[in-house]
Amino acid sequence: EDIEDWQARVHDPFTRNKVLTILAKIVRVLPIAEVLPRGDGDSRKATILGSLYQYAEDIDDYEELMTFTLLEAIVKGTAICYEGLDRNTRKIMLSYRE
C-alpha cells in the first residue's frame, strides 16, 4: 500500500465545493469597462472605442479568463495573467503592369 497509517483513502470535496461556490458569486458580478465621452465631440470616439473593447472581450472570452484567474488566486493566493492581442502581419507584394 502507498499510504501511511494516518492517511485515508476517503476524499471529501467540501472545501472544493465551497471554493467553487465563492468563485461563482464573484464571476457573476465581474466588472466590465464602459467608455464614456468627456465632451460633445468625444461621443463618436467613445462609441468606437466601446465597440472595439467589446469586440476584444468577445474574441478573448473575458469571462473564461477571469474565472480561471480568480480560481487560481483563491486556491494559490496569487494569480498572474496576460491579456493582449496577437498581431498577424503579412507582406503584400504589389505588381504594377503597364
ZIMOSUL-V575511 format. One record per pair of residues at least 12 apart in sequence whose ideal C-beta (glycine too) atoms are under 10 Angstrom apart, sorted by the first residue. I is the first residue (numbers start at 1). J is the second residue. If there is no record, write none. Layout:
BEGIN
i->[I,I]
j->[J,J]
END
This chain:
BEGIN
i->[15,16,18,19,19,19,20,20,22,22,22,23,23,23,23,23,23,23,23,24,26,26,26,26,26,26,27,27,27,27,27,27,30,30,30,30,30,31,32,32,32,32,32,33,33,33,33,33,33,34,34,34,34,35,35,35,35,35,35,35,35,36,36,37,37,56,56,56,57,59,59,60,60,60,62,65,65,65,66,66,66,68,69,69]
j->[75,75,74,71,74,75,71,74,70,71,74,66,67,68,70,71,73,74,75,67,66,67,70,71,73,74,63,64,66,67,70,71,62,63,66,67,70,66,53,54,57,62,63,49,50,53,54,57,62,46,50,53,54,47,48,49,50,51,52,53,54,49,50,49,50,83,84,85,83,85,86,83,84,85,83,81,82,83,79,81,83,81,81,83]
END
